[in-house]
């Protein structure tokens, strides 16, 4: 059974196509027009060991919010399709990732229920990375959670500089997601009998 999906989303603000393959890390091709965001999508694919192609355009002349948020939505939709009924997946994943002075902790539950707990917005994170802030990261993750059926907790144990915070969070998400999507049985990972 192929655990891959291609999803296209077009609005008046963005045009996004995502191809996601949970079982092949053979490719990573993000092209969004935003250099740092491309770097983060590539890091997500490589550290999660996923095949990921993202082709996206958006109203970057305004700011990157719409592009980043809508990419999260589209990636979440692709994740939902690729997971199917979620039978056999590990379901949970957790990872700590350091980046210099920053330490991020991310916990994932592929429960089918959307929830985002995003601690960095309550802390004094400063600066941007190519115009991307931790608030843009929050909107990307919110889109991923809402459309991917993901419960996600993001904790920042240390760090204040946006570039390192964003990158550590993305890499921790990738490692947690890698564990959560792994096929470890043929059973549905729920006592309820459905997710």
C-alpha positions in Angstrom: 0.0 0.0 0.0 1.4 3.4 -1.0 1.5 6.0 1.7 1.8 8.9 -0.6 -0.4 11.8 -1.6 -0.4 14.9 -3.8 -2.6 17.8 -2.9 -3.1 21.2 -4.6 -4.6 24.2 -3.0 -5.3 27.5 -4.8 -6.7 30.7 -3.3 -6.6 34.3 -4.3 -3.4 34.6 -2.2 -1.5 31.4 -2.9 -1.1 28.5 -5.3 0.4 25.4 -3.6 1.1 21.8 -4.6 2.5 19.3 -2.1 3.6 15.7 -2.8 4.3 13.7 0.3 5.6 10.1 0.5 5.9 8.7 4.1 8.0 5.8 3.0 10.6 7.3 0.7 13.2 9.9 1.5 14.5 9.9 -2.1 13.6 13.5 -2.8 13.1 16.9 -1.2 12.3 19.8 -3.5 10.8 22.8 -1.8 10.3 25.8 -4.1 8.2 28.5 -2.4 10.1 31.7 -3.3 11.1 32.2 0.3 14.6 31.0 0.9 14.5 30.4 4.6 11.1 28.7 4.4 12.5 26.4 1.7 15.4 25.6 4.0 13.0 24.7 6.8 10.8 22.4 4.5 14.0 20.7 3.3 15.1 20.2 6.9 11.6 18.8 7.8 11.8 16.3 4.9 15.4 15.2 5.5 15.2 14.8 9.3 11.8 13.1 9.1 13.1 10.9 6.2 10.1 11.8 4.0 9.8 12.4 0.3 8.5 15.9 0.0 8.0 18.2 -3.0 6.5 21.6 -2.5 5.8 24.0 -5.3 4.3 27.2 -4.1 3.7 30.8 -5.0 2.1 33.5 -2.9 1.8 37.2 -2.1 5.3 37.5 -0.7 5.3 41.2 -1.8 2.9 41.7 1.1 4.6 39.3 3.6 5.1 35.6 4.0 2.2 34.8 6.3 -0.3 33.5 3.6 2.3 31.4 1.9 3.6 29.8 5.1 0.1 29.2 6.6 -1.3 27.8 3.4 1.7 25.5 2.9 1.0 24.1 6.4 -2.7 23.5 5.5 -1.7 21.7 2.2 0.9 19.6 3.9 -1.6 18.6 6.6 -4.1 17.6 3.9 -1.4 15.5 2.2 -0.5 13.9 5.6 -4.1 12.9 6.2 -4.4 11.3 2.7 -1.0 9.5 3.0 -1.8 8.1 6.5 -5.2 6.7 5.3 -6.9 5.0 8.3 -3.7 5.3 10.3 -3.6 1.5 10.8 -0.3 0.2 12.0 1.4 3.5 12.7 3.4 4.1 15.9 1.1 7.2 16.3 3.3 9.0 18.9 6.7 10.7 18.6 8.8 12.9 20.7 12.1 14.6 20.1 14.5 17.1 21.7 16.7 19.1 19.3 19.4 21.6 20.3 20.8 24.4 18.1 23.5 26.3 19.8 21.8 28.2 22.7 18.4 26.8 21.7 16.7 23.6 22.9 13.3 22.6 21.5 11.1 19.7 22.5 8.3 18.6 20.2 5.7 15.9 21.0 3.3 14.5 18.2 0.2 12.4 18.4 -1.3 11.4 15.1 -4.7 10.9 16.8 -6.8 12.5 14.1 -7.6 15.3 16.5 -6.2 18.7 15.9 -4.5 20.6 18.7 -1.5 22.9 18.8 0.2 24.0 22.1 2.9 26.4 21.0 5.0 27.7 23.8 7.4 30.0 21.9 4.7 32.6 21.6 4.7 33.1 25.4 8.4 33.7 25.5 10.7 36.6 24.4 11.8 35.3 21.0 13.2 38.1 18.9 14.2 38.7 15.3 13.4 37.1 12.0 15.0 34.6 9.6 14.6 36.0 6.1 11.4 37.7 7.3 10.0 34.6 8.9 9.2 34.8 12.6 8.1 32.3 15.2 4.6 33.6 14.7 4.8 32.5 11.0 6.0 29.1 12.3 3.0 28.9 14.6 0.6 29.5 11.7 2.4 26.8 9.6 2.0 24.4 12.5 -1.6 25.3 13.1 -2.4 24.6 9.4 -0.6 21.3 9.7 -2.4 20.3 12.8 -5.9 21.4 11.7 -5.7 19.6 8.4 -3.5 16.7 9.3 -5.4 15.6 12.5 -2.3 16.2 14.6 -2.0 17.0 18.3 1.3 18.9 18.6 3.0 20.3 21.7 6.0 22.6 21.1 8.1 23.5 24.1 11.1 25.8 24.1 13.5 25.0 26.9 16.1 27.5 25.9 16.6 30.1 23.2 15.5 33.5 22.1 16.9 34.1 18.6 14.2 33.4 15.9 16.4 31.7 13.4 17.6 29.1 15.9 14.2 28.7 17.6 12.4 28.1 14.2 15.1 25.7 13.0 15.3 23.7 16.2 11.5 23.4 16.4 11.3 22.2 12.7 14.0 19.6 13.2 12.4 18.4 16.4 9.0 18.1 14.7 10.7 16.2 11.9 12.3 13.6 14.2 9.0 13.2 16.2 7.0 12.8 13.0 9.5 10.2 11.7 8.8 8.1 14.8 5.0 8.7 14.7 4.4 7.7 11.1 6.5 4.5 11.3 4.7 1.3 10.6 5.1 -0.9 13.7 2.2 -3.3 13.5 -1.0 -4.0 11.5 -3.3 -2.8 14.3 -5.1 0.5 14.8 -3.2 2.4 17.5 -6.3 3.1 19.6 -8.3 1.4 22.4 -11.4 3.0 20.8 -11.2 0.9 17.7 -10.9 4.0 15.5 -9.0 7.2 15.2 
